Amino acid sequence: MPLERRCFALDLVSDSRLIAEYEARHAPGAVWPEILADMRDRGIAAMEIWRCADRLFMIAEIESDSSGSDVIPPVVRKWEAEMDRYQRRLPGTPEGTKWRAMTRIFDLAGQRAAHTDHG
């Protein structure tokens, strides 16, 4: 199944104690199994979250033909509510979402192909 890479950004509350708690909540084995199952059900094949200071960057590989349900299970709503104490939305984030979608502005393979086509 073809995968589509999507990238998102979010800020954390700038508090070292809360950032440490947030990281602990995302350590291997710490994320609730129901959350992982919901991700799988929504067609998320892979996901990484990276941090620099209080900025988070998420890379998700999503099945391009995934038609995951728009219904959010209660356990996911509970997890998201708990994460709210750690997270700050970036300015301009659409209402009803947390993570702000990023726009790719550079692709090494595309650059190389463009130079090959012109050289």
C-alpha positions as CSV (number, residue, x, y, z in Angstrom):
1,M,0.0,0.0,0.0
2,P,1.5,3.4,-1.0
3,L,2.4,5.7,1.9
4,E,2.2,9.4,2.1
5,R,4.6,11.3,4.4
6,R,3.0,14.1,6.4
7,C,4.8,16.5,8.8
8,F,3.3,18.5,11.6
9,A,4.5,20.9,14.3
10,L,3.4,21.7,17.8
11,D,4.9,23.5,20.8
12,L,5.1,22.3,24.4
13,V,4.5,24.4,27.4
14,S,8.0,25.8,28.2
15,D,8.5,24.1,31.5
16,S,11.3,21.5,31.9
17,R,9.3,19.4,34.3
18,L,6.3,19.2,32.0
19,I,8.5,18.5,29.0
20,A,10.1,15.6,30.9
21,E,6.7,14.3,31.8
22,Y,5.6,14.5,28.2
23,E,8.6,12.6,27.0
24,A,8.0,9.9,29.7
25,R,4.4,9.6,28.4
26,H,5.8,8.8,24.9
27,A,8.6,6.5,26.0
28,P,8.5,2.9,24.6
29,G,5.6,1.0,26.3
30,A,4.1,4.2,27.8
31,V,1.5,5.1,25.1
32,W,-1.8,3.4,25.8
33,P,-2.4,0.3,23.6
34,E,-5.8,1.8,22.5
35,I,-4.0,4.8,21.1
36,L,-1.6,2.7,19.1
37,A,-4.6,0.6,17.8
38,D,-6.4,3.7,16.8
39,M,-3.4,5.0,14.9
40,R,-3.2,1.6,13.1
41,D,-7.0,1.8,12.3
42,R,-6.5,5.2,10.8
43,G,-3.9,4.0,8.4
44,I,-0.8,5.4,10.2
45,A,2.0,3.0,9.3
46,A,4.8,4.8,11.0
47,M,5.2,7.9,13.2
48,E,8.1,9.7,14.9
49,I,8.0,12.8,17.1
50,W,11.2,14.8,17.4
51,R,11.8,17.7,19.9
52,C,14.0,20.8,19.9
53,A,13.6,22.8,23.1
54,D,9.8,23.2,23.3
55,R,9.1,22.6,19.6
56,L,7.8,19.2,18.4
57,F,8.0,17.9,14.9
58,M,6.0,14.9,13.9
59,I,6.7,12.7,10.8
60,A,3.8,10.4,9.9
61,E,3.7,7.8,7.1
62,I,0.0,7.3,6.3
63,E,-1.6,4.8,3.9
64,S,-2.6,7.1,1.0
65,D,-5.8,5.3,0.4
66,S,-6.7,5.2,4.1
67,S,-10.3,6.2,4.9
68,G,-9.9,6.2,8.6
69,S,-13.1,7.0,10.6
70,D,-13.8,10.6,11.6
71,V,-15.2,9.2,14.9
72,I,-12.8,9.7,17.7
73,P,-13.1,7.0,20.3
74,P,-13.6,8.1,24.0
75,V,-10.2,6.7,25.0
76,V,-8.4,8.8,22.3
77,R,-10.4,11.9,23.5
78,K,-9.2,11.1,27.1
79,W,-5.5,10.7,25.9
80,E,-5.7,14.0,24.0
81,A,-7.3,15.8,26.9
82,E,-4.4,14.6,29.1
83,M,-1.8,15.8,26.5
84,D,-3.4,19.3,26.5
85,R,-1.7,20.2,29.7
86,Y,1.7,19.8,28.0
87,Q,0.9,21.2,24.5
88,R,0.5,24.7,23.0
89,R,-0.9,25.1,19.5
90,L,1.2,27.1,17.0
91,P,-0.3,30.4,15.9
92,G,-2.6,29.9,12.9
93,T,-3.4,26.3,13.8
94,P,-7.0,25.5,12.5
95,E,-9.7,25.3,15.2
96,G,-10.3,21.8,16.4
97,T,-6.8,20.6,15.7
98,K,-3.6,20.6,17.7
99,W,-0.8,19.8,15.3
100,R,-0.2,22.2,12.5
101,A,0.5,20.7,9.1
102,M,3.8,21.7,7.6
103,T,4.6,22.5,4.0
104,R,7.6,20.9,2.4
105,I,9.8,23.5,0.7
106,F,12.9,21.4,-0.2
107,D,13.4,17.9,-1.5
108,L,16.9,16.6,-2.2
109,A,15.7,14.0,-4.7
110,G,13.7,16.7,-6.6
111,Q,16.7,19.0,-6.7
112,R,18.9,16.3,-8.0
113,A,16.4,15.3,-10.7
114,A,16.0,19.0,-11.7
115,H,19.8,19.3,-12.2
116,T,20.0,16.0,-14.1
117,D,17.2,17.2,-16.4
118,H,19.0,20.5,-17.1
119,G,22.5,19.1,-17.3
